[in-house]
Amino acid sequence: MKTALVTGTSSGIGKAIAEALLKEGMTVIGLCRSVEKLPTGVIPLPCDLREPGEIQAAFEKVPQLDILVNSAGLAYLSRLADGNPQHWEEMWRVNVHALSLCSQLALARFPETGGHILNLSSMSGHRVPPTGGFYASTKFAVRALCEALRSELKTLGNKTRVSSLSPGFVDTPLLDTYFAGRAEELAATRQNIDMLTPEAIAATALHILTSPPEVEINDVLMRSADQSV
């Protein structure tokens, strides 16, 4: 039985992925702050991903892993011209630094035959939307980190696979943060676009994570059929 650690498992995409992995018969560890919201059957591992010390301490409780899913993310509408630098720092800590640290710590717990790291990225890591601001830069960083780690592991002879999944608009609580103060715009977006569901993302994540060992799916771009960019 494989063991998977999923970050950001209390809601949205992370929660849906955790549920999908449970149905696949895996042991699932949920690393997040709100462990009381975890799906039934997920092993809780409390952690604030903004704090590197907490991440280190959490992973010390995990002896071995086969899969890491970096699903946790923050998205503030924070422009470079006049955005809140505190929001920039929070996004960088969670979307980039925590993802990198979790990946490094997971590598030490994978079997000799290698594990699998799946990073939840975004279409904002492939093009910069007009309101993307600093958030898009964190997702471009995730894209670069995935390729950097993949190349490093090949050089080291490590058979761990590195994948990423880049969705467009997904109807999750993250949108409430991104559209904070713009309720009318969020309502219009929901009306005009039949957004992706967390379950649709989880189904694709499961396809990636259960692919044959000789297959490494590096990035999947997903949009709603209604989304134009």
Helices and strands as residue ranges (DSSP letters): E 3-7, H 12-23, E 27-32, G 35-37, E 43-46, H 52-59, E 67-70, H 85-91, I 92-98, H 99-107, E 116-120, G 123-125, H 133-156, E 161-167, H 174-178, H 183-192, H 198-209, E 219-222
